[in-house]
């Protein structure tokens, strides 16, 4: 069975407790459970990883292929707009990455309108709430068939 890595960036551990008008009321655990159920439907397995630390995310991206992952669904959160290190890690690996966001980053503050990750990702999904993760997982599953 093919494996897909789910990476949740900084502050996503606070989902369900912060800015519910933007991010909704589901917790990160709720999202991961939904992804597990969808993964079973898609005949893939997933592993979820969350970190508030940029270097840990870079390390996880770099190790993904050697750990047997075939693709990555990643919500880089605030690092979307600031992390050249995460961008470089994504462009250095040989497996597809789908960038996802719960909110529509292009309808928010202007500083959020630029994604450093999108130009090196296989795809970009934003603005569909937690469904963005499901769409990203479906896209990854299709890419690695």
Helices and strands as residue ranges (DSSP letters): E 3-8, G 12-14, H 20-23, H 28-42, E 45-50, H 54-63, E 69-75, G 77-81, H 84-92, E 96-101, G 105-107, G 110-112, G 118-120, E 123-126, H 131-143
